[in-house]
Amino acid sequence: MNQACDLAIIGAGPAGMAAALTAANRGVNVVVLDEQPEPGGQIYRGIERVERTRARHLEWLGPDYAAGANFVRAFRNAKIEYLDGAQVWQIEAPANDASPGRLFYKRNGAVGQLSPRRVLIATGAMERPMPIPGWTLPGVLTCGAGQTVFKANGLAPQGRFVLAGCGPLLLLYAAQLVRAGVKPAAILETTFNHGAALPHAWKFFTTPEYWRKGLALLRELKAAGVPLRKNVTQLVLHGDARVREIEYQCGGKTTREPVDQVFLHQGVVPNGNLAWSMNLAHAWDDAQRSFRPRLDEWGRSSTPGIFVAGDAGGIVGAKGAHATGRLAALAIAADLGKITIEGRDQQARTPRAELAKHQAARPFLDALYRPAPHWLAPQEADTMVCRCEEIRAGEIRRLVTEQLCPGPNQMKSFARCGMGPCQGRLCGLTVVELIAQCRGVPVPEVGYYRIRPPVKPVTMGDLATLDVPVRPDAVGL
Ligand SMILES: Cc1cc2nc3c(=O)[nH]c(=O)nc-3n(C[C@H](O)[C@H](O)[C@H](O)COP(=O)(O)OP(=O)(O)OC[C@H]3O[C@@H](n4cnc5c(N)ncnc54)[C@H](O)[C@@H]3O)c2cc1C
């Protein structure tokens, strides 16, 4: 089936839901697709089920999480077509208003197709990889993965476990577990750049919501007796069939202790494969140490008809994502003639002010938790970088220095690096940091993987069921 709509939104997180509500309220015919079984995105993951079946967990997960319940209810009750469990694997941009774009997705084992006049990519963030020796051992997860199973299934770690890395999510996950009566053996903080963050402190202090929340988390963890070790270096995970020990240096002392599980985290970066696959122009964001799509003040990308909102356009946090979703929806509603340009500008005042407030906190947080170069590009030759194709740091360095491999796309030809099922999502930033370090050039000079659709696995059988006219040139006729 090929369904026409005004606007297709990929992602039902704060950005996607806010955009859908704003657009639908202005008469735009909206379809929202999300691969998750329920709306909410990363922050409000599973909120409906938690509210229904585990209400006590709302307290453990905290007020920011619980606030998602009303938001998701409003989304459900609005005139929005929501396709849950729909994995979007390819988007073609609309040529013009008379010729809409094409969007392909997989849902309930079948493929589907939309013809939207506008597309909003609101695919959110993913965790930045933290490639240290032993990070691929069973029993080692990211904090985000740990939090995902906690939110979605109510499962908490068992045995002796440690959280290591940096960033607000590390502290938040630890506090959520403490509230549930599960105490980490320690938090090992690898990055805390007071000096670099200091010049941004005055602006950060204009956002009390953020610093109060940060201080409250630290106080909560201290009161619970969770040891917080700062400036940890030389982090190594040892094990055989699973992780058994964690080794690290702190205050000039080397510690090696038993562990059953380890949770790693060093911030979040845009989840960009869909945006990259459409060839949207990207820029390097040095403060966030990641690429982000080039967008105007409405979230309009370099490709006509394609907008990006939320963390997918550069990390702005949940409330910032909400504001960018509303702004993009207003621009789309005006583009489609549902509101006037004057109406758009007038209605944009509130979300624009909201966004500015949340953006004010970013420079401080970005500088405070910016990982040092050795956490971004592993120094140990044996450390795994591309988990799908099992390519290690030493091999990547060797290919750059001995074979003069200049960038990530050539690295694909040399070593199949980034060509596995995740299509470079997990290794992309590590590979470009490693190549840039070896070549002694900035990351933007190295570039990023050329991502091609499908961005999610599809079978030949799926493709064969599509009702798509075949272009003669595509089959060599
Ligand atoms: C693992 C993780 C946990 C986090 N937990 C918290 C937290 O507890 N508190 C907090 O303040 N911040 C948290 N964050 C940060 C948080 O993501 C945001 O600030 C906020 O959720 C961003 O909103 P968003 O709408 O931009 O994206 P998201 O909320 O991430 O929503 C994006 C949605 O897009 C969907 N999607 C992505 N690709 C596709 C595709 N190809 N097809 C279909 N659907 C797709 C995803 O399933 C997801 O639901 C977390 C981030 C991560 C990575």
The ligand as a Tripos MOL2 file, in Angstrom:
@<TRIPOS>MOLECULE
LIG
   53    58     1     0     0
SMALL
NO_CHARGES

@<TRIPOS>ATOM
      1 C1         19.7650    5.3750   25.5020 C.3       1 LIG1
      2 C2         19.3940    6.7820   25.8820 C.ar      1 LIG1
      3 C3         18.6920    7.0370   27.0580 C.ar      1 LIG1
      4 C4         18.3520    8.3390   27.3980 C.ar      1 LIG1
      5 N1         17.6670    8.5510   28.5690 N.ar      1 LIG1
      6 C5         17.3850    9.8210   28.9460 C.ar      1 LIG1
      7 C6         16.7240   10.0860   30.1930 C.ar      1 LIG1
      8 O1         16.3980    9.1790   30.9280 O.2       1 LIG1
      9 N2         16.4910   11.3720   30.5260 N.ar      1 LIG1
     10 C7         16.8450   12.4150   29.6960 C.ar      1 LIG1
     11 O2         16.6140   13.5730   30.0400 O.2       1 LIG1
     12 N3         17.4430   12.1830   28.5210 N.ar      1 LIG1
     13 C8         17.7320   10.9290   28.1260 C.ar      1 LIG1
     14 N4         18.3780   10.7020   26.9430 N.ar      1 LIG1
     15 C9         18.6250   11.8380   26.0680 C.3       1 LIG1
     16 C10        17.3440   11.8860   25.2490 C.3       1 LIG1
     17 O3         17.4400   11.0360   24.1460 O.3       1 LIG1
     18 C11        16.8020   13.1280   24.7790 C.3       1 LIG1
     19 O4         17.2560   14.3050   25.1730 O.3       1 LIG1
     20 C12        15.4100   13.1450   24.1880 C.3       1 LIG1
     21 O5         14.7360   11.9370   24.3290 O.3       1 LIG1
     22 C13        15.5650   13.5160   22.7380 C.3       1 LIG1
     23 O6         14.3180   13.5340   22.1360 O.3       1 LIG1
     24 P1         14.1550   13.2680   20.5890 P.3       1 LIG1
     25 O7         12.7100   13.3850   20.3120 O.co2     1 LIG1
     26 O8         15.1090   14.0910   19.8310 O.co2     1 LIG1
     27 O9         14.6170   11.7500   20.3530 O.3       1 LIG1
     28 P2         14.2510   10.3810   21.0480 P.3       1 LIG1
     29 O10        13.5560   10.5550   22.3170 O.co2     1 LIG1
     30 O11        15.5160    9.5980   21.0520 O.co2     1 LIG1
     31 O12        13.2530    9.6990   20.0080 O.3       1 LIG1
     32 C14        13.6820    9.2410   18.7600 C.3       1 LIG1
     33 C15        12.7980    8.1120   18.3140 C.3       1 LIG1
     34 O13        13.1160    7.8040   16.9640 O.3       1 LIG1
     35 C16        12.9390    6.4300   16.7660 C.3       1 LIG1
     36 N5         13.7240    6.0150   15.5910 N.ar      1 LIG1
     37 C17        15.0500    6.2140   15.3600 C.ar      1 LIG1
     38 N6         15.3890    5.7370   14.1450 N.ar      1 LIG1
     39 C18        14.2580    5.2160   13.6130 C.ar      1 LIG1
     40 C19        13.9700    4.5740   12.3660 C.ar      1 LIG1
     41 N7         14.8960    4.3870   11.4120 N.pl3     1 LIG1
     42 N8         12.7030    4.1440   12.1510 N.ar      1 LIG1
     43 C20        11.7250    4.3330   13.0790 C.ar      1 LIG1
     44 N9         11.9520    4.9480   14.2620 N.ar      1 LIG1
     45 C21        13.1930    5.3840   14.5210 C.ar      1 LIG1
     46 C22        13.4120    5.8040   18.0660 C.3       1 LIG1
     47 O14        12.8030    4.5510   18.2620 O.3       1 LIG1
     48 C23        12.9820    6.8360   19.1040 C.3       1 LIG1
     49 O15        11.7910    6.4780   19.7360 O.3       1 LIG1
     50 C24        18.7150    9.4040   26.5670 C.ar      1 LIG1
     51 C25        19.4200    9.1460   25.3810 C.ar      1 LIG1
     52 C26        19.7620    7.8540   25.0390 C.ar      1 LIG1
     53 C27        20.5160    7.6040   23.7630 C.3       1 LIG1
@<TRIPOS>BOND
     1     1     2 1
     2     2     3 ar
     3     2    52 ar
     4     3     4 ar
     5     4     5 ar
     6     4    50 ar
     7     5     6 ar
     8     6     7 ar
     9     6    13 1
    10     7     8 2
    11     7     9 ar
    12     9    10 ar
    13    10    11 2
    14    10    12 ar
    15    12    13 ar
    16    13    14 ar
    17    14    15 1
    18    14    50 ar
    19    15    16 1
    20    16    17 1
    21    16    18 1
    22    18    19 1
    23    18    20 1
    24    20    21 1
    25    20    22 1
    26    22    23 1
    27    23    24 1
    28    24    25 2
    29    24    26 1
    30    24    27 1
    31    27    28 1
    32    28    29 2
    33    28    30 1
    34    28    31 1
    35    31    32 1
    36    32    33 1
    37    33    34 1
    38    33    48 1
    39    34    35 1
    40    35    36 1
    41    35    46 1
    42    36    37 ar
    43    36    45 ar
    44    37    38 ar
    45    38    39 ar
    46    39    40 ar
    47    39    45 ar
    48    40    41 1
    49    40    42 ar
    50    42    43 ar
    51    43    44 ar
    52    44    45 ar
    53    46    47 1
    54    46    48 1
    55    48    49 1
    56    50    51 ar
    57    51    52 ar
    58    52    53 1
@<TRIPOS>SUBSTRUCTURE
     1 LIG1         1 GROUP 0 **** ****
